[in-house]
Amino acid sequence: MVKANVGSWDRWARVIGGAAIVSLAFWGPKSAWAWLGLVPLATGLVRYCPAYDICGLSTAKKGS
């Protein structure tokens, strides 16, 4: 199991932002690019970001 590296405020920003971007696939310009919103949505839901891991970053509290 991977260690969570996405903190609570970061997590909610990713989930809300990702869902908003994905919603553009259904409402608004209906662009296929909107599906890229799945990336922040998924990383927010699982609380793990591979890019943070590569860069050695973490917004999670110690011990999470």
JOTA-V297761 format. One record per residue. SS is DSSP state (2 for helix, 1 for strand, 0 for the rest). PHI is phi in degrees with one decimal (NA if undefined). NEAR is the number of other C-alpha atoms within 12 Angstrom. Layout:
SS;PHI;NEAR  SS;PHI;NEAR
This chain:
0;NA;6  0;-84.7;12  0;-82.5;20  0;-63.5;27  0;-127.3;31  0;-114.9;35  0;-77.5;28  2;-65.3;21  2;-67.6;17  2;-65.9;28  2;-61.0;27  2;-68.4;22  2;-63.5;23  2;-67.1;29  2;-64.6;27  2;-67.8;23  2;-64.0;26  2;-62.8;27  2;-64.9;27  2;-64.5;23  2;-67.7;28  2;-63.5;28  2;-61.5;23  0;-67.3;21  0;-72.3;20  0;-108.0;16  0;-123.2;14  0;90.0;13  0;-71.9;13  0;52.4;14  0;-94.7;16  2;-66.1;17  2;-62.5;16  2;-62.3;24  2;-68.2;21  2;-65.9;21  2;-65.2;26  2;-66.3;25  2;-65.0;26  2;-65.8;31  2;-62.3;30  2;-66.6;26  2;-66.4;31  2;-70.9;31  2;-69.5;26  2;-92.6;24  0;60.5;33  0;-138.2;31  0;-121.7;30  2;-60.1;22  2;-64.6;15  2;-61.7;20  2;-63.1;19  2;-62.4;11  2;-84.3;10  0;74.9;12  0;-98.3;17  0;-160.6;25  0;-107.7;23  0;-79.2;22  0;-66.0;16  0;-62.0;11  0;91.6;10  0;-81.1;15
